[in-house]
Amino acid sequence: MRADVDADPDAAGADAGEAAEGTDPVERALDAFRAGDPVCVHDFADREGETDIVYPAGAVDEAAVAHMRNDAGGLICVAVSDAVGDAFDLPFLADALDHPAVDDDPDYDDRSSFSLPVNHRETFTGITDADRAKTIVEVANAAARVRDDPTGYGPEEFAAEFRAPGHVHVLRGDRDGLDGRTGHTELGLAMAEAVGAAPAAVVCEMLDDETGDALAPADAAAYAARRDIPYVEGAALVEALK
């Protein structure tokens, strides 16, 4: 996965992606999201400093799951908006666990976004590409039902469709969206909202095969250019969508 590009500041990745396409990175990212295609999103050097492959959750299929596990390599998670999390009655995982190992104070933020890991009840083990795609798409469908009818889908309906523990981690977006938090969770959800998609987005961290570290921004931008995937900086998304 490692590109033959020297990693430098955040701007290096942004400039590479913009120069390669000659179009506004945010517009290109939203066009891709609107079409159900992936986007490479780098958050901030002073935050996680990671680039995630991000999909609108409702567009994920087996090929998309294979793309993320092969070309990104991080944890495949599905993020839902805070309103959807409330409707599902999903706790933050750290609040739900009663164990001395729980310590939800990450260096990069005030708290993590992790909620329950789930499988759709029609899956088998839950880990195959087909099983994870099924779980992700059905989470997106449930999120869309909440958006369209906030009182028509609750925790009982969620439990009838999904079981925990499972193999797809659900993330809860911040109550204030990008005003409250600027992680990949909120960035993906902001793109989904901007294009009228279900309030659910899939995120997966890009890792460097040689070092095992987060893929450098310039390397992620080079990968995106080779694959004709939009690359966008979190700061640009915040400015355009906040």
GUNUGU-741019 format. One line per field, with one value per atom (N, C-alpha, C): y, x, z; residue number from 1; residue in three letters; atom name. Coordinates in steps of 0.001 Angstrom, whole numbers, plus 500000, padded with zeros to 6 digits. Example, Ala and Ser with C-alpha at 12.3 -4.5 7.8 and 13.67 -1.06 7.14 Angstrom:
BEGIN
yy: 494310|495500|496700|497750|498940|500030;
xx: 513190|512300|513200|512850|513670|512900;
zz: 507800|507800|507800|507080|507140|507870;
num: 1|1|1|2|2|2;
residu: ALA|ALA|ALA|SER|SER|SER;
atome: N|CA|C|N|CA|C;
//
This chain:
BEGIN
yy: 498801|500000|501253|501165|502345|502953|504275|504951|505462|505651|506170|507687|508224|509656|509963|510995|511365|512028|511535|512118|513447|514437|515748|516278|517589|518107|517753|518082|517810|518399|519585|520269|519476|518670|517894|516960|516291|515394|516153|517254|518034|518570|519117|519669|518601|517411|516330|515907|515735|515317|516359|517650|518704|518912|518876|519100|517988|516753|515620|515730|516328|516349|517715|518782|520116|520564|519929|520298|520460|521115|521311|519970|519659|518345|518054|519059|518827|518493|519226|518945|517542|517179|515854|514768|515010|514043|513871|514972|514882|514231|514514|513857|512339|511917|510484|509893|510561|510052|509948|510952|510954|509754|509334|508188|506861|506895|505672|505186|506069|505693|506147|505555|505892|507210|507728|508943|508679|509186|509130|510442|510364|511558|511539|512557|512734|513696|513323|514208|515417|515341|516468|515927|516593|516146|516187|517118|517228|516436|515586|514709|513281|512403|511063|511060|512007|512044|510855|510408|509223|509570|508792|508853|507612|507814|506709|506610|505392|505198|505251|506119|506375|506122|505360|505065|505518|505909|505987|504571|504342|502974|502213|502906|502232|501696|502129|501696|500565|500106|499102|497720|497049|495668|494832|493565|492695|493281|493845|494404|495576|496377|497515|497036|496002|495457|494900|494175|493647|494781|495858|497020|497586|497757|498358|497454|496167|495301|495088|495137|494932|496217|497314|498549|499507|499323|500178|499393|498326|497443|497742|498843|499172|498502|499055|498490|499053|498169|498599|498866|500137|500551|501277|501247|502015|503065|504319|505434|505828|506130|506636|507956|508774|510066|509884|510941|510885|510613|511226|511006|509547|508935|507520|506667|506994|506270|506331|507496|507629|506743|506743|505933|504442|504024|502628|502323|503378|503254|502610|503060|502511|503252|502540|503203|503422|504309|504302|503059|502372|501095|501246|502328|502529|502667|503204|503346|502022|501144|499883|498803|498962|497936|498222|497213|497326|496453|497042|496298|497274|496863|497797|498238|497543|497951|499151|499488|500591|501903|502601|503895|504689|505409|506098|507516|507621|508918|508888|508775|508686|509987|509876|511053|512005|511478|512288|512997|512691|513291|513155|513707|513626|512231|511503|510151|509473|508148|507421|507416|507050|507007|505606|504620|503236|502951|502293|501745|500226|499555|498095|497546|496442|495713|494748|494763|493992|493137|492129|491366|491445|491491|491337|489897|489701|488365|487382|487856|486956|486546|486993|486573|485298|484696|483464|483829|483802|484229|485742|486446|487903|488522|487752|488322|488307|487487|487427|488763|488964|490190|490329|489217|489265|489562|488937|489165|490605|491118|492494|493492|493245|494125|494112|492935|492822|493631|493472|494213|495704|496159|497592|498182|497531|498049|498081|497061|497049|498096|498407|499532|500824|500986|502186|502256|501128|501105|501477|500950|501286|502767|503308|504728|505587|505176|505923|505884|504753|504660|505632|505753|506703|508132|508441|509790|510123|509167|509412|509363|508598|508475|508273|509356|509269|508417|508228|507437|506033|505691|504430|503277|503550|502493|502713|501737|501883|500719|500609|499555|498149|497971|496636|496222|497151|496868|496621|497395|497202|495812|495425|494117|492972|493215|492176|491954|492976|492885|492567|492986|492887|492210|491559|490951|491429|491462|491852|490801|490496|491111|490630|491426|491100|491591|491679|491962|493328|494112|495475|496434|497231|498195|499374|499694|500874|502050|503185|504413|505418|506165|507205|508565|509308|510659|511602|512675|513665|514343|514667|515311|516612|517317|518599|518471|517260|517063|517627|518289|518861|520012|520585|521631|521048|519746|519137|518250|517707|516756|516694|516536|516541|515260|514128|512849|512326|511191|510595|510229|509892|509607|510788|511963|513153|513626|513489|513901|513048|511736|510857|511150|511366|511665|513007|513982|515285|515148|514312|514087|513402|512413|511722|512696|513554|514528|515487|515902|516877|516352|515033|514469|513788|513896|513327|511821|511228|509788|509468|508189|507775|508272|508598|509117|508010|507440|506347|506337|506189|506176|505124|504498|503481|504089|503821|504354|503215|503303|502301|502965|502874|503531|502895|503751|503287|503122|501930|501617|501387|501623|501442|500011|499266|497868|497706|498704|498585|498900|499916|500361|499907|499634|499325|500551|501731|502978|503458|504547|505189|505611|505425|505816|507335|507805|509239|509932|511193|511900|511906|512174|512215|510842|509790|508434|508093|508516|508273|509031|510268|511055|510410|509869|509209|507949|507183|505999|506418|507461|507917|508349|509038|509476|508284|507266|506075|505366|505357|504620|505520|506786|507749|507860|507917|508114|509522|510295|511634|511573|512501|512671|514066|514169|515467|515577|516780|517072|517347|516893|517152|518627|519447|520890|521466|520984|521462|521043|519825|519388|520191|520457|521246|522635|523258|524611|524624|523571|523561|523094|522196|521520|521877|522531|522833|523850;
xx: 500813|500000|500850|502067|502892|503217|502985|503259|504690|505221|506578|506562|506083|505977|506461|507260|507737|506612|506375|505339|505813|504909|505242|504023|503840|502692|501370|500283|498941|498748|499279|499069|499614|500640|501217|500181|499421|498391|497285|496854|495784|496191|497413|497881|497996|498474|498636|497294|496307|494999|494341|494452|493804|494490|495834|496553|496273|496145|495924|494587|493596|492264|491878|492490|492166|490770|490151|488822|488852|487822|487736|487602|488469|488425|487105|486488|485217|484126|484058|483052|483235|484487|484740|484365|484676|484324|482819|482086|480629|480009|480573|480082|480258|481406|481657|480696|480506|479605|478184|477800|476453|476250|477323|477265|477478|477717|477950|479374|480297|481704|482519|483715|484524|485263|485669|486478|487581|488780|489872|489888|489730|489626|490726|491590|492604|492043|492146|491541|492438|493312|494174|495473|496582|497879|497933|497195|497214|496078|495415|494401|494908|494161|494664|495791|495726|496716|496573|495336|495081|494208|494378|493471|492587|491289|490333|489731|489452|488561|487145|486321|484975|483953|482928|481840|480517|479536|478163|477711|477214|476984|475996|475009|473995|474500|475690|476250|477259|477499|478549|478071|478940|478685|479920|479920|481064|482365|482310|483517|484049|483158|483593|484269|483724|484356|485735|485844|487136|488114|487617|488465|489041|488206|488672|489644|489362|490266|491592|491579|492808|493617|492935|493647|493771|492983|493090|493723|493059|493648|493282|492563|492168|490860|490195|488948|487778|486946|485784|484628|484216|483171|482071|480866|479769|479336|479367|478997|477557|476831|475460|475369|474418|474253|473800|473962|473554|472057|471257|469812|469467|470174|469951|470407|471563|472032|471043|470419|469391|468187|467763|466600|466872|468103|468496|468746|468858|469228|470606|471533|472884|473752|474367|475262|476634|477403|478832|479397|480278|480772|481422|482172|482843|481848|480653|479635|478928|478916|478197|479023|480342|481218|481548|481435|481800|483033|484198|485449|486576|487539|488615|489490|489410|490223|489638|488395|487764|488435|488899|489583|489383|488277|487923|488479|489799|490474|491583|491200|492221|493000|494243|495095|494585|493845|493459|492119|491361|490037|489559|488360|487797|487293|486807|486309|486240|486140|485962|484487|484217|482842|482255|483001|482569|481303|480357|479175|479251|478129|478122|478676|479407|479736|478590|478099|476899|477064|476210|475984|474505|474176|472776|472363|471133|470683|470590|470652|470634|472039|473071|474437|474773|475913|476355|477405|478691|479691|479717|479392|479407|480666|481722|483013|483282|482587|482861|482513|483041|482718|481211|480556|479107|478373|478809|478142|478318|479530|479738|479004|478990|478240|476751|476218|474814|474534|475389|475203|475252|476241|476420|475224|474804|473687|472401|472193|470970|471012|472202|472314|471939|472424|472073|470580|469967|468519|467742|468200|467542|467718|468916|469171|468268|468068|467185|465743|465325|463974|463809|464835|464775|464697|465516|465484|464096|463477|462183|461015|461178|460115|460771|461141|461927|461298|459994|459351|458979|459309|458850|459820|461017|462031|462793|462719|463345|464245|464650|465576|465031|463729|463154|463310|463046|463215|464687|465566|467001|467425|466982|467344|466764|465645|465060|465897|466634|467440|468912|469434|470873|471126|472277|472687|474095|474374|475687|476147|477453|478525|478519|479184|479278|480582|480630|481885|481938|480889|480899|480679|481680|481559|480704|479705|478889|479498|479618|480128|478984|478972|477959|478563|477950|478408|478125|478874|478694|477335|476741|475423|475439|476551|476662|477372|477524|478160|479561|479904|481246|481500|480446|480639|481179|480905|481333|482545|482780|483881|484204|485479|485879|486625|486125|486706|486154|486697|486196|484718|484283|482862|482009|482314|481520|481750|482972|483257|482468|482437|481662|480178|479672|478248|477881|478796|478527|478444|479297|479213|477893|477501|476235|475063|475056|473968|473973|475159|475265|474710|474763|474282|472921|472307|470989|470978|472122|472186|471694|471500|471142|472187|471788|472740|473632|474436|475336|476501|477704|478896|479865|480588|481570|482960|483764|485124|486099|487283|488320|489685|490524|491831|492779|493542|494556|495883|496478|497731|498830|500063|501229|501744|501787|502211|503655|504499|505911|506179|505514|505799|504743|503541|502433|501795|502344|501785|500649|500018|499034|499721|499036|499598|499758|500937|501206|500265|499900|498956|499369|500641|501062|500960|501258|501123|499659|498783|497352|496830|497302|496879|497365|498577|499109|498298|497970|497119|495782|495176|493877|493955|495029|495183|495299|496053|496211|494879|494049|492776|491603|491890|490853|489779|490240|489378|489616|488591|488807|489575|490502|491225|490897|490519|490146|490630|491030|491454|490237|490304|489241|488957|490003|489824|488965|489148|488342|486883|486651|485275|484618|485355|484798|484414|485300|485024|483794|483633|482534|481211|481267|480052|479604|480448|480101|478970;
zz: 500000|500000|500000|500462|500612|499260|499112|497855|497828|496639|496489|496522|497648|497841|499246|499396|500724|501498|502727|503572|504115|504117|504639|505373|505490|506225|505570|506301|505795|504400|504178|502914|501740|501978|500889|500308|501184|500698|499994|500573|499971|498615|498524|497262|496205|496599|495636|495069|495962|495495|494621|494988|494227|492891|492907|491670|490678|491191|490309|489600|490234|489654|489100|489615|489153|489533|490514|490968|492474|492994|494434|495136|496112|496765|497460|498073|498762|497756|496663|495648|495079|494828|494266|495279|496556|497598|497698|497674|497788|496553|495376|494167|494278|494798|494960|495978|497090|498131|497597|496821|496244|495324|494685|493773|494485|495800|496559|496515|496127|495991|497199|497403|498576|498443|499591|499684|500702|500426|501408|502177|503493|504336|505388|505354|506405|507436|508725|509723|509992|510957|511296|511876|511570|512074|513596|514218|515676|516329|515530|516089|515922|515213|514966|513937|513006|511937|511006|510787|509970|508769|507725|506581|506614|506510|506459|505067|504643|503508|504065|503475|503994|502884|503207|502281|502883|502044|502557|502876|504073|504534|503663|503146|502349|501025|500602|499314|499458|500667|500890|500444|499695|499295|499608|499183|499469|498929|497727|497121|497934|498497|499309|500591|501221|502424|502076|500975|500549|500257|499636|499357|500653|501651|502902|503647|503717|504487|503754|502411|501652|501469|501156|500818|501993|503027|504218|505360|505786|506786|508213|508459|509818|510193|511192|511687|510887|510346|509569|510533|510598|511541|510784|511336|510762|511780|511348|512208|511950|513023|512902|513651|513249|513908|515343|516129|517531|517653|516784|516844|516574|515636|515344|516525|517096|518272|519416|519599|520632|520324|519074|518703|518899|518583|518790|520264|521096|522507|522650|521810|521834|522842|523767|524722|524104|524676|524393|525072|524385|524882|526262|526455|527741|528882|528576|529613|529897|528895|529035|529722|529712|530268|531723|532546|533957|534178|533929|534016|534334|535162|535537|534372|533231|532075|531343|531611|530891|531262|530249|530439|529153|529068|527834|527834|527725|527708|526664|525379|524333|524201|523749|523602|522527|521544|520396|520561|521645|521783|523223|523496|524842|525173|524150|524348|522987|523000|521750|521360|520116|519615|519642|520141|520024|520821|520147|520789|520661|520486|520446|519130|519188|517961|517661|516415|516114|514860|514741|513520|513198|511922|511554|511829|512221|512626|511455|510233|509090|508645|509381|509056|509817|509450|510117|511162|510819|511800|511933|510848|510870|510315|510088|509722|508226|507452|506021|505361|504162|503427|503246|502877|502669|503970|505062|506350|506817|506717|507173|506294|504991|504098|504456|504744|505142|506401|507408|508659|508419|507662|507427|506683|505613|504823|505649|506468|507274|508386|508912|509852|509139|507905|507141|506873|506535|506295|507556|508699|509964|510284|510010|510251|509377|508130|507240|507750|508316|508876|510038|510876|511987|511461|510464|509884|509343|508671|508028|509004|510092|511094|512459|513135|514371|515469|515450|516505|516045|514809|514265|514370|514902|515007|516303|517207|518516|518852|520114|520521|520315|520435|520211|518758|517858|516438|516110|516739|516511|516979|518165|518706|517880|517236|516384|515123|514723|513504|513762|514917|515178|516526|516609|517869|518226|519507|520007|521023|521053|520266|518823|517985|516573|515988|514669|513979|513300|513438|512910|514069|514359|515456|515011|515814|515574|516331|515657|516262|516370|517457|517640|517366|516456|516178|517331|517387|518443|518314|519443|519462|518668|518682|517978|516635|516141|514849|514810|513705|513552|514511|515089|516098|517400|517632|518877|518755|517548|517368|515879|515551|514141|513790|514293|513944|512626|512178|510942|511061|512270|512493|512041|512556|512241|510808|510308|508931|507942|508178|507306|507375|508587|508748|508119|508191|507568|506054|505468|504019|503668|504469|504210|504258|505262|505374|504193|503761|502683|501364|501170|499902|500045|501219|501422|501602|501945|502183|503593|503868|505222|506203|507441|508436|508994|508101|508454|507468|507965|507119|507632|506714|507075|507007|508033|508084|508360|507746|507959|507797|508811|508818|507796|507121|506181|506921|506814|507475|506446|506862|506005|506151|505048|505100|505561|505306|505656|507117|507653|509013|510022|509544|510447|511048|510745|511260|510354|510768|509899|508609|507489|506202|506163|505760|505717|504737|505008|504134|502667|502383|500984|500335|501092|500563|500316|501222|501037|499828|499637|498479|497183|497199|496005|495687|496718|496530|495927|496485|496007|494546|494187|492798|491851|492270|491428|491228|492262|492203|491785|491491|491115|492200|493450|494612|495132|495411|495961|497288|497467|498731|499238|500509|501050|502487|502854|504223|505110|506344|507289|507455|507444|507620|506501|505281|504151|504311|504786|505023|506124|507193|508298|507806|507030|506524|505624|504812|503851|504444|505438|505888|507290|508067|509463|509525;
num: 1|1|1|2|2|2|3|3|3|4|4|4|5|5|5|6|6|6|7|7|7|8|8|8|9|9|9|10|10|10|11|11|11|12|12|12|13|13|13|14|14|14|15|15|15|16|16|16|17|17|17|18|18|18|19|19|19|20|20|20|21|21|21|22|22|22|23|23|23|24|24|24|25|25|25|26|26|26|27|27|27|28|28|28|29|29|29|30|30|30|31|31|31|32|32|32|33|33|33|34|34|34|35|35|35|36|36|36|37|37|37|38|38|38|39|39|39|40|40|40|41|41|41|42|42|42|43|43|43|44|44|44|45|45|45|46|46|46|47|47|47|48|48|48|49|49|49|50|50|50|51|51|51|52|52|52|53|53|53|54|54|54|55|55|55|56|56|56|57|57|57|58|58|58|59|59|59|60|60|60|61|61|61|62|62|62|63|63|63|64|64|64|65|65|65|66|66|66|67|67|67|68|68|68|69|69|69|70|70|70|71|71|71|72|72|72|73|73|73|74|74|74|75|75|75|76|76|76|77|77|77|78|78|78|79|79|79|80|80|80|81|81|81|82|82|82|83|83|83|84|84|84|85|85|85|86|86|86|87|87|87|88|88|88|89|89|89|90|90|90|91|91|91|92|92|92|93|93|93|94|94|94|95|95|95|96|96|96|97|97|97|98|98|98|99|99|99|100|100|100|101|101|101|102|102|102|103|103|103|104|104|104|105|105|105|106|106|106|107|107|107|108|108|108|109|109|109|110|110|110|111|111|111|112|112|112|113|113|113|114|114|114|115|115|115|116|116|116|117|117|117|118|118|118|119|119|119|120|120|120|121|121|121|122|122|122|123|123|123|124|124|124|125|125|125|126|126|126|127|127|127|128|128|128|129|129|129|130|130|130|131|131|131|132|132|132|133|133|133|134|134|134|135|135|135|136|136|136|137|137|137|138|138|138|139|139|139|140|140|140|141|141|141|142|142|142|143|143|143|144|144|144|145|145|145|146|146|146|147|147|147|148|148|148|149|149|149|150|150|150|151|151|151|152|152|152|153|153|153|154|154|154|155|155|155|156|156|156|157|157|157|158|158|158|159|159|159|160|160|160|161|161|161|162|162|162|163|163|163|164|164|164|165|165|165|166|166|166|167|167|167|168|168|168|169|169|169|170|170|170|171|171|171|172|172|172|173|173|173|174|174|174|175|175|175|176|176|176|177|177|177|178|178|178|179|179|179|180|180|180|181|181|181|182|182|182|183|183|183|184|184|184|185|185|185|186|186|186|187|187|187|188|188|188|189|189|189|190|190|190|191|191|191|192|192|192|193|193|193|194|194|194|195|195|195|196|196|196|197|197|197|198|198|198|199|199|199|200|200|200|201|201|201|202|202|202|203|203|203|204|204|204|205|205|205|206|206|206|207|207|207|208|208|208|209|209|209|210|210|210|211|211|211|212|212|212|213|213|213|214|214|214|215|215|215|216|216|216|217|217|217|218|218|218|219|219|219|220|220|220|221|221|221|222|222|222|223|223|223|224|224|224|225|225|225|226|226|226|227|227|227|228|228|228|229|229|229|230|230|230|231|231|231|232|232|232|233|233|233|234|234|234|235|235|235|236|236|236|237|237|237|238|238|238|239|239|239|240|240|240|241|241|241|242|242|242;
residu: MET|MET|MET|ARG|ARG|ARG|ALA|ALA|ALA|ASP|ASP|ASP|VAL|VAL|VAL|ASP|ASP|ASP|ALA|ALA|ALA|ASP|ASP|ASP|PRO|PRO|PRO|ASP|ASP|ASP|ALA|ALA|ALA|ALA|ALA|ALA|GLY|GLY|GLY|ALA|ALA|ALA|ASP|ASP|ASP|ALA|ALA|ALA|GLY|GLY|GLY|GLU|GLU|GLU|ALA|ALA|ALA|ALA|ALA|ALA|GLU|GLU|GLU|GLY|GLY|GLY|THR|THR|THR|ASP|ASP|ASP|PRO|PRO|PRO|VAL|VAL|VAL|GLU|GLU|GLU|ARG|ARG|ARG|ALA|ALA|ALA|LEU|LEU|LEU|ASP|ASP|ASP|ALA|ALA|ALA|PHE|PHE|PHE|ARG|ARG|ARG|ALA|ALA|ALA|GLY|GLY|GLY|ASP|ASP|ASP|PRO|PRO|PRO|VAL|VAL|VAL|CYS|CYS|CYS|VAL|VAL|VAL|HIS|HIS|HIS|ASP|ASP|ASP|PHE|PHE|PHE|ALA|ALA|ALA|ASP|ASP|ASP|ARG|ARG|ARG|GLU|GLU|GLU|GLY|GLY|GLY|GLU|GLU|GLU|THR|THR|THR|ASP|ASP|ASP|ILE|ILE|ILE|VAL|VAL|VAL|TYR|TYR|TYR|PRO|PRO|PRO|ALA|ALA|ALA|GLY|GLY|GLY|ALA|ALA|ALA|VAL|VAL|VAL|ASP|ASP|ASP|GLU|GLU|GLU|ALA|ALA|ALA|ALA|ALA|ALA|VAL|VAL|VAL|ALA|ALA|ALA|HIS|HIS|HIS|MET|MET|MET|ARG|ARG|ARG|ASN|ASN|ASN|ASP|ASP|ASP|ALA|ALA|ALA|GLY|GLY|GLY|GLY|GLY|GLY|LEU|LEU|LEU|ILE|ILE|ILE|CYS|CYS|CYS|VAL|VAL|VAL|ALA|ALA|ALA|VAL|VAL|VAL|SER|SER|SER|ASP|ASP|ASP|ALA|ALA|ALA|VAL|VAL|VAL|GLY|GLY|GLY|ASP|ASP|ASP|ALA|ALA|ALA|PHE|PHE|PHE|ASP|ASP|ASP|LEU|LEU|LEU|PRO|PRO|PRO|PHE|PHE|PHE|LEU|LEU|LEU|ALA|ALA|ALA|ASP|ASP|ASP|ALA|ALA|ALA|LEU|LEU|LEU|ASP|ASP|ASP|HIS|HIS|HIS|PRO|PRO|PRO|ALA|ALA|ALA|VAL|VAL|VAL|ASP|ASP|ASP|ASP|ASP|ASP|ASP|ASP|ASP|PRO|PRO|PRO|ASP|ASP|ASP|TYR|TYR|TYR|ASP|ASP|ASP|ASP|ASP|ASP|ARG|ARG|ARG|SER|SER|SER|SER|SER|SER|PHE|PHE|PHE|SER|SER|SER|LEU|LEU|LEU|PRO|PRO|PRO|VAL|VAL|VAL|ASN|ASN|ASN|HIS|HIS|HIS|ARG|ARG|ARG|GLU|GLU|GLU|THR|THR|THR|PHE|PHE|PHE|THR|THR|THR|GLY|GLY|GLY|ILE|ILE|ILE|THR|THR|THR|ASP|ASP|ASP|ALA|ALA|ALA|ASP|ASP|ASP|ARG|ARG|ARG|ALA|ALA|ALA|LYS|LYS|LYS|THR|THR|THR|ILE|ILE|ILE|VAL|VAL|VAL|GLU|GLU|GLU|VAL|VAL|VAL|ALA|ALA|ALA|ASN|ASN|ASN|ALA|ALA|ALA|ALA|ALA|ALA|ALA|ALA|ALA|ARG|ARG|ARG|VAL|VAL|VAL|ARG|ARG|ARG|ASP|ASP|ASP|ASP|ASP|ASP|PRO|PRO|PRO|THR|THR|THR|GLY|GLY|GLY|TYR|TYR|TYR|GLY|GLY|GLY|PRO|PRO|PRO|GLU|GLU|GLU|GLU|GLU|GLU|PHE|PHE|PHE|ALA|ALA|ALA|ALA|ALA|ALA|GLU|GLU|GLU|PHE|PHE|PHE|ARG|ARG|ARG|ALA|ALA|ALA|PRO|PRO|PRO|GLY|GLY|GLY|HIS|HIS|HIS|VAL|VAL|VAL|HIS|HIS|HIS|VAL|VAL|VAL|LEU|LEU|LEU|ARG|ARG|ARG|GLY|GLY|GLY|ASP|ASP|ASP|ARG|ARG|ARG|ASP|ASP|ASP|GLY|GLY|GLY|LEU|LEU|LEU|ASP|ASP|ASP|GLY|GLY|GLY|ARG|ARG|ARG|THR|THR|THR|GLY|GLY|GLY|HIS|HIS|HIS|THR|THR|THR|GLU|GLU|GLU|LEU|LEU|LEU|GLY|GLY|GLY|LEU|LEU|LEU|ALA|ALA|ALA|MET|MET|MET|ALA|ALA|ALA|GLU|GLU|GLU|ALA|ALA|ALA|VAL|VAL|VAL|GLY|GLY|GLY|ALA|ALA|ALA|ALA|ALA|ALA|PRO|PRO|PRO|ALA|ALA|ALA|ALA|ALA|ALA|VAL|VAL|VAL|VAL|VAL|VAL|CYS|CYS|CYS|GLU|GLU|GLU|MET|MET|MET|LEU|LEU|LEU|ASP|ASP|ASP|ASP|ASP|ASP|GLU|GLU|GLU|THR|THR|THR|GLY|GLY|GLY|ASP|ASP|ASP|ALA|ALA|ALA|LEU|LEU|LEU|ALA|ALA|ALA|PRO|PRO|PRO|ALA|ALA|ALA|ASP|ASP|ASP|ALA|ALA|ALA|ALA|ALA|ALA|ALA|ALA|ALA|TYR|TYR|TYR|ALA|ALA|ALA|ALA|ALA|ALA|ARG|ARG|ARG|ARG|ARG|ARG|ASP|ASP|ASP|ILE|ILE|ILE|PRO|PRO|PRO|TYR|TYR|TYR|VAL|VAL|VAL|GLU|GLU|GLU|GLY|GLY|GLY|ALA|ALA|ALA|ALA|ALA|ALA|LEU|LEU|LEU|VAL|VAL|VAL|GLU|GLU|GLU|ALA|ALA|ALA|LEU|LEU|LEU|LYS|LYS|LYS;
atome: N|CA|C|N|CA|C|N|CA|C|N|CA|C|N|CA|C|N|CA|C|N|CA|C|N|CA|C|N|CA|C|N|CA|C|N|CA|C|N|CA|C|N|CA|C|N|CA|C|N|CA|C|N|CA|C|N|CA|C|N|CA|C|N|CA|C|N|CA|C|N|CA|C|N|CA|C|N|CA|C|N|CA|C|N|CA|C|N|CA|C|N|CA|C|N|CA|C|N|CA|C|N|CA|C|N|CA|C|N|CA|C|N|CA|C|N|CA|C|N|CA|C|N|CA|C|N|CA|C|N|CA|C|N|CA|C|N|CA|C|N|CA|C|N|CA|C|N|CA|C|N|CA|C|N|CA|C|N|CA|C|N|CA|C|N|CA|C|N|CA|C|N|CA|C|N|CA|C|N|CA|C|N|CA|C|N|CA|C|N|CA|C|N|CA|C|N|CA|C|N|CA|C|N|CA|C|N|CA|C|N|CA|C|N|CA|C|N|CA|C|N|CA|C|N|CA|C|N|CA|C|N|CA|C|N|CA|C|N|CA|C|N|CA|C|N|CA|C|N|CA|C|N|CA|C|N|CA|C|N|CA|C|N|CA|C|N|CA|C|N|CA|C|N|CA|C|N|CA|C|N|CA|C|N|CA|C|N|CA|C|N|CA|C|N|CA|C|N|CA|C|N|CA|C|N|CA|C|N|CA|C|N|CA|C|N|CA|C|N|CA|C|N|CA|C|N|CA|C|N|CA|C|N|CA|C|N|CA|C|N|CA|C|N|CA|C|N|CA|C|N|CA|C|N|CA|C|N|CA|C|N|CA|C|N|CA|C|N|CA|C|N|CA|C|N|CA|C|N|CA|C|N|CA|C|N|CA|C|N|CA|C|N|CA|C|N|CA|C|N|CA|C|N|CA|C|N|CA|C|N|CA|C|N|CA|C|N|CA|C|N|CA|C|N|CA|C|N|CA|C|N|CA|C|N|CA|C|N|CA|C|N|CA|C|N|CA|C|N|CA|C|N|CA|C|N|CA|C|N|CA|C|N|CA|C|N|CA|C|N|CA|C|N|CA|C|N|CA|C|N|CA|C|N|CA|C|N|CA|C|N|CA|C|N|CA|C|N|CA|C|N|CA|C|N|CA|C|N|CA|C|N|CA|C|N|CA|C|N|CA|C|N|CA|C|N|CA|C|N|CA|C|N|CA|C|N|CA|C|N|CA|C|N|CA|C|N|CA|C|N|CA|C|N|CA|C|N|CA|C|N|CA|C|N|CA|C|N|CA|C|N|CA|C|N|CA|C|N|CA|C|N|CA|C|N|CA|C|N|CA|C|N|CA|C|N|CA|C|N|CA|C|N|CA|C|N|CA|C|N|CA|C|N|CA|C|N|CA|C|N|CA|C|N|CA|C|N|CA|C|N|CA|C|N|CA|C|N|CA|C|N|CA|C|N|CA|C|N|CA|C|N|CA|C|N|CA|C|N|CA|C|N|CA|C|N|CA|C|N|CA|C|N|CA|C|N|CA|C|N|CA|C|N|CA|C|N|CA|C|N|CA|C|N|CA|C|N|CA|C|N|CA|C|N|CA|C|N|CA|C|N|CA|C|N|CA|C|N|CA|C|N|CA|C|N|CA|C|N|CA|C|N|CA|C|N|CA|C|N|CA|C|N|CA|C|N|CA|C|N|CA|C|N|CA|C|N|CA|C|N|CA|C|N|CA|C|N|CA|C|N|CA|C|N|CA|C|N|CA|C|N|CA|C|N|CA|C|N|CA|C|N|CA|C|N|CA|C|N|CA|C|N|CA|C|N|CA|C|N|CA|C|N|CA|C|N|CA|C|N|CA|C|N|CA|C|N|CA|C|N|CA|C|N|CA|C|N|CA|C|N|CA|C|N|CA|C;
//
